[in-house]
Amino acid sequence: MSQDAEPTTVHGLYGLLEGDQVIETGQLFGTQCAEEHRRSAVRLLPPVLPSKIICVGRNYVDHAKELGNDVPTEPLIFLKPQSSLITNGDSIVYPPQSSRVDFEGEIGLVISKRGRNIKPEDAWEHVFGYTCVNDITARDLQKKDGQWTRGKGFDTFCSVGPWMVSKEDFDLTKTTLRTKLNGELKQEGTASQMIFDVGAILAFVSSFLTLEPGDLIATGTPAGVGPMQPGDQVTVEVEGLGSLTNTVIKG
């Protein structure tokens, strides 16, 4: 969150949202501070500032098939830069280099503690909480380049929020993900449809890189991805996590 002061001043803090009050916690894993703010008096920033944004491609069978791709035999991993982060209410900038920009609604998980070579059965110990993610993609550039850095990495191409819910307060097995474009339902899926579950994802990723507290993992998108145009409004809804809405503007 940021506390409103001078328009040019942004104070990045973590806080606990309780009704209409935001209680400062200082750091993501910090202890609760005494200072409280009205929710209307602060601006909610992306709920995490990860050292890396790790994404799982083609983690739903129907999504892999809709783009004419084979179903992967192991997690397909790519990264997004921290500079791509935006949050609820921010604008998605449609870059002039692309002629097709797609939405991809996803469930994101946030890492709680450092880990390498994590066993699937120990994955729960490394999960702090969950949030909504829109993995925005310049589909034409993704196909043209052959690797995904540019097509996935533009500024504003990773919308996250509006907040994060702790693992104790969210049941991944009993939630539904929906993506709507201008109010029309485009995607609907559940975590049970994932090819690789959280344990498999964390075990695979941590086998080649170290996960740090606050790192964000986008767990993949169900079928129904599609293009957006400037002026469109896209919403990612996850039951128990809230709604993440952004408007597309011309770059």
N, C-alpha and C positions, 0 to 999 in steps of 0.2 A: 504494500500500500504506500501511498505518499500523502503526507499531511499538507493540505492547502495552506500556503503562506503567500509569498510573492509569486506571481505567475511563472517566473523563470526558475523557481526553486523547487527541487524535487528531493524529498527525503525518503529513501528506500528503506522500509522497515517491514518486518513480519508482524502479523497480528492475528489474534484469535477472534473470529466473527461470532458474536453471540447476540442474536436478535438484531437490534439497531445499534449495537455497540461494537467497536473494534478495540480490543485490548492488546496493547503492544507486548510483543515477546522478544523484541530485539533481533535475535537471529532465528533461523528456521527451527533449530533445535534448542533454542534458548528458553530460559525460565520466564514466567509471566511477570511483566512489569506493572506498576501501579497505574500508569497513565492510560486513560480511556478516551476514545473519540466517538462522536456520532458517525454512523456510517455515511451520512450525507455530507460530512465535512472532510472526507478523505476520498482519494481516487485510488481504486484498486488497480494495481499493476499486475503483470504476470505473476502467478503465485510462487514461481520458482525462478532462480537465476542459475541454471545448471552450468557446470563446467563443460558438459557435452549433451547434445540432444541426439539420442539413439533411436532409430526408427526401424520397424520390422516391415519389410515389404511382402506383399502377397501372402498374408497370414490367414486369409479366408479363401476357401476353395473357389467359391463363386466369383470373387473379385479377380483371382488369377485367371479364371476362364473368360471373364468378360473382356479382358484386354488381350486374349489370345496367347496367354503365357502358360507354361507348364506349372504345375503345383510343385513348390520347392520341397526338396527332401531334407533340408536343414534350414534354419532361419536365415532369411535374406536381409542383411543388415546394411544400412546406410546412415550417414550423419547429416544433421542440419546445423548451421552455425548459430551461435547465440544471438547474432545480429538479426536473425529472422524472426525473433520473438515479438509478438504483439499480444493484446488481451481483449477481453470483452469490450465491444464498443469502438475499438480502433478500426482503421480502414485497411483493407487489403489493396495494395497497389498493383494494378494490372500492368506489367512491364511492357514497354514498346517492342522488346525483342521477341515477344511471344504472340501467337495467334490463338492459343488455347490454354486457358488456365482452369484447372479443375479443383473442386472441393474433395476432401477425403476426411470424413469424420472418424475419430478414433478415441479410444480410452488410453489415457496416459498414466503411467505410474512413476512415482518419485522415490528415489533411493534414500534409505535412512542411514546406512553406515557403509564404510569402505569395505570392498570385497573383491577378491580375485579367486577364480576357480571355485565358485559357489556350487554346491551340490543342489540339485532340484528340490530335495526335501528340506533344504535350509533356506530356500528363497524367501519365505515369509519373513524371516528375521531381517531381511535387507530392504523390505518395502515399508515406506513411511506412509504413503497415501496415494490418492488417485485424483485425476482431474480430466477435464474435456480437452481434446486437441483437434485442431483442423490442420492436417498436413497438406497445405496448398501446393499444387504442382503445376508447373508449366509443361504440359504433357508433350507438346511438340518438341520442345528442347530436350526433354528427357529421352525421347526416341532418337532425336538427331545426334545427340552427343554420345550415346552409348553408355555413358556413366551418368550418375544422377546429381552431381554436385550443383550444377547451374540450375537445372530444372526444379530442384527442391530447395535451393538455397537463397533465393532472392530475399531481400529485406521484406518484412511483413508476411512471409510464407509459413510461419508457424504460430498460429493463434492458440493460446493456452488460457484456461480459466473457466468460469470467472473466479474460482477459488479452488482450494484443494481440500479433500475430505480424508481424514485419517483412515487407515485400514480397519481399525476397530469399528468405525461407523459406516462402513461401506461393504456390501456383499457383492463381489465381482460376479459370482455365479448366478445372481438373481437380478441382473440389471439388463436393460435394453438400450442400445445406442440407436439414435435416429438423427438423420441429417435432413434439413429442409432448405429448399431454395425458394425464396419469395413465398414462404408458407406452404409450399408443396412438398410432400414427403418424397425423398429421393433414396435414402438409405435406411435400412433397419436390420439390426443384427444383435447377436448376443455373444458373450465371451465363450460360451460353450461351442461356438462355431469356429473358434480359432484353431488353426492347424497345430500351432505350438503354444502351450499355455505359459503362464508366468514363470513357473519353475524351469521349463525348458529354455525359455528366452534368457533368463538370468544366468543359467548355467552356461549357455553357449556364448553369450556376450562376454561374461567374465573369464572365459577361457583364453581370451586374447587381449583384453584390456581391463584395467582396474576401474571398478565403479566407485564413484565418490558420493558422499552425502549431497543430496539435492539434484543429482543427475536425473534427467527425464528420459523415460523410454515410452515411445508411442508404439502401441501393441498391434497396429495394423488396422485396415479399413475393410468393412464388408462391401458386398456388391452394390452397385448403383452410383458409382462416382460419375461425375459429369461436369461439363463446362459452365463457367460463370462469365458474366459480362459486366462492364462498368454500370453501376446503378443497381445491381442485384444485391440482395441481402441473404446471407447464408447463416444457418443456425445449426449447431451441433448440440443435441440434447442427450444426456445420459441420466437415466433414472437414479436418483440419489446423489448426483453430482451437480445438477443444475444445467443451465443453458448458456451457450457461448455464441454470441451473435456478432457478425461483422458485415460491413458494407463494402462492396468493391468499387474502387475509383480508378480512373484512368491515370496511368503514370506518365 
